[in-house]
Amino acid sequence: MQKRKVIVITDGDRVAKKTVEQVARQVGGRCISASAGNPTPLTGEQLVDMIREAAYDPVLVMFDDCGSKHKGKGEQALEMVASHPDIEVLGVVAVASNCSEVEGVAVDVALDQDGRVVHHGVDKDGVEQVHEPLRIKGDTVDVLNQYRFPLIVGIGDVGKMDHHDDHMWGAPVTTRAVRLILEKNDEHPQH
């Protein structure tokens, strides 16, 4: 069996759900809508089953810890998916949140609220933090430090960023982040 190709998104509230569904349509992928929730409502095992059943790749999956600085349900499910032998994680959209006391994760590239590549981390609003390194601090990102992914793209809050990423406008920032991951992997959706 061929490994399923997954893109991880570390946000899962109602706005993120609508946004990620829109992005999946735009890039020709599938979204596991049931992975949305604050916190993530499904276990890693349940998510793996749903990923296997998705019609085609790439499969966009949301994970959310609901603001917890500890390892919550989203990070536990993410661990299971990221380490599963049937799954290849193409990359991660690491989402900033107003969460202090977290380690954060180093990202390969960050996008500001206008979808521009910036050289520092961004905050929840997608504003570049010029006095910070290229890191994203969020409630569901610390677990990413355990793995090596082809590309981690840091952005502000999915579907929000002061309306710059609104799904009604095509969710340009999240879409760009997902496209960067697909380009890095030289992936073209097949369906």
BELRA-V464219 format. One record per pair of residues at least 6 apart in sequence whose ideal C-beta (glycine too) atoms are under 6 Angstrom apart, sorted by the first residue. I is the first residue (numbers start at 1). J is the second residue. If there is no record, write none. Layout:
# BELRA-V464219
I/J
I/J
This chain:
# BELRA-V464219
3/86
3/88
4/51
4/87
5/57
5/58
5/88
5/90
6/59
6/61
6/87
6/89
7/58
7/60
7/90
7/91
7/178
7/181
8/89
8/92
9/20
9/62
9/93
10/63
10/94
10/95
10/138
10/140
10/141
11/64
11/95
11/158
12/36
12/37
12/38
12/40
12/62
12/64
13/38
15/159
16/62
16/158
16/159
17/36
18/167
19/158
19/159
19/167
19/171
19/174
20/31
20/60
20/62
21/31
22/167
22/171
23/171
23/174
23/175
23/178
24/30
24/31
24/60
26/175
27/178
28/189
29/58
29/60
29/189
30/54
30/55
30/59
31/60
32/50
32/61
35/47
35/61
35/62
36/62
38/64
38/66
39/64
39/65
39/66
39/72
39/73
39/74
40/63
40/64
40/73
40/74
40/77
44/77
44/80
44/81
47/77
47/81
48/84
51/59
56/191
63/74
63/77
63/78
63/140
64/74
64/140
65/72
65/74
65/75
65/139
65/140
67/139
68/139
69/99
69/101
69/102
74/140
75/140
75/143
78/143
79/143
81/87
82/89
82/147
89/149
90/181
90/185
91/149
91/150
91/151
91/181
92/149
92/152
93/153
93/177
94/105
94/107
94/136
94/141
94/152
94/154
95/138
95/158
96/122
96/123
96/124
96/136
96/138
96/156
97/124
97/138
97/139
98/124
99/138
99/139
102/137
102/142
103/142
104/135
104/136
104/137
105/136
105/141
105/144
105/145
106/135
107/134
107/136
107/152
107/154
108/151
108/152
109/117
109/153
110/118
110/121
110/122
110/154
111/155
111/173
111/177
112/118
112/122
112/126
112/128
113/126
113/156
113/161
113/164
115/172
115/173
115/176
118/128
120/128
120/129
120/130
120/132
121/129
121/132
121/135
121/136
122/128
122/156
123/129
124/156
124/157
125/156
125/161
125/162
126/156
126/161
136/154
150/184
150/185
151/181
151/184
153/177
153/180
155/173
155/177
158/174
159/165
159/167
165/171
165/173
165/174
